[in-house]
């Protein structure tokens, strides 16, 4: 199972306008579309650069240092920043590109799940019990739970 380390758990209820996400990883468009579809409005907008959220693909040594996850060998991503009251503080997602344990039979869905999970942290969502893309261990898209979480964010 993959542990994802992110922001302190919280419930997102603050109003927000669209959060821009740099198109720096192949998984970004699908992950933002997942949340936008559940939110029922354009929560995330993908931009070529200069966005409020950036995904950094890093090696394990950088992940251990930046995210302080050396003691969690199964962690493959973390979020730094974001979740400000207006959700417009810059949010950095660090990911080593590994998504093992999420869905060993479909690595594309697994990778999108990792990015969707970290985007949730960027807008203030915390960890919840599975099934949910916001589950700390084994995050998987589960629209019934995830829609309740993301609909707490109003525009």
N, C-alpha and C positions, 0 to 999 in steps of 0.2 A: 504494500500500500504506500501511496505517496503522501507525505505530509507537506502541506503548504503553509508557510509562515507569513502572516500578514498583519494588518492593523488590529488594534484592540477591538473586540466585539462591540458592536453598537447597533442600534436600530436607526435606519435612515428615514427621517421625516421632514427634513428641511427642504424648502423649495429650491429649485435649481434650474438653470437654463442648460442648453446643450454643452456637453463636455467634449472637447476636441481630443482626438487620439491620433498620434503619429502612425502612419502606415509603415512601421519598421519591421513587422513580422508578418508572414503569410497568414497567420491565424487571426490577425486583428479584424478584418472585415466580417468574418463569420461570428467571432465573439461579440462584436458590437451589435451585429444584426440580431443575435440571440436576445440580448438584453432589450434592444429597441422594440422588438416584436412583443415581448412580454410586458414592457412598460406601457405600450400603446401610444408612445410619442418618441420623438427623436432625442433620446437621452444622450447618445454618443454620436459624434460625427467624425468620420475618418478624414484626416487631412494629410497632405504629402509631408509636411514638417511644421515645426513651431507649435505643436499641440500642447495641451495641458497634461497629457499622459504620453509617456514614451516607454516602449518595451526595449530593454537592452538584452541582447543575447550574449551571455558571458560564459567563461569556463568555470569549472567547479571551484578552483582556488579563489576566483573573484567572488563567486556566490557565497562561499564560506566567510570571506572577509567583509563584504558589504552587508550581507544579511545576518551575519553572526549565527550561522546554522551548522557550524562544524560538528556540534554535538548531535545534530539531527541528520544523519546520513541519507535519510529518505526524502528530505526536503529538496525540491528542485526549483523553487521560485519564492520570491517575496516581493512585498510592496513597501516602498519608502515614500513618505509624504502623502499628499492628498487628504481627502476626508475633512477638509476645512469646512467651516459652517456654510460657505458658499460653494464648496466643491471645486473651486478654481485655483487652489494652490497646486503647483506642479506635482504630479505623481509619477514616480519611476517604478517600473516593474522590471525586476531582474530575474532572468530565467536561463537555465543552462540548456534548454532545448529538449530536456528529457521529460517524458510524461508517463514513464512506466508505472504500472500499478493502477492507472486510471481506467484504461480499457486496452488490454494487451492485444485485442483482436482488431482494433481500429485506431491506429496511431493518429490519424487526422482528427477524429472526434476527441481523442485524449488531449491533443495539443490545444485544440480550441477550448476545451474544458479548463485547462490551466490558465489560459489568458482570460477567459470569462470570469473565472474565480478571482483573479487578481484585479480585474476591472471592477468587480463588485467591491473589493476593499477600497479602491480609489474613490468610490462615491459613498463610502461609509458603511457598507455592509460588513457584518462580522460573520464568524463561523456559526453554523447551525448543524444539528444532527442530520445524517443522511436520511433519505435521498435528497440531494440538492447539489447544485454546482458550487455552493458555498460551504459544503461539508469540508472539514479540515482534513479528513482522510478519505481518499477515494471520491473526489468530487466528480459528479456526473450531472449533466443537464437533466433536470426534473421540473418541467414547467409548472405543475400544480404548486409546488413549494416555492420555486424561484419567482413566480409571478407575484405571489403575496409579498415577498421580500422587496422586489423592485418597485412595486406599486406604492410603497411607502415614500418614495421620492416623487415629489410633485413639481411640476413646472409652472 
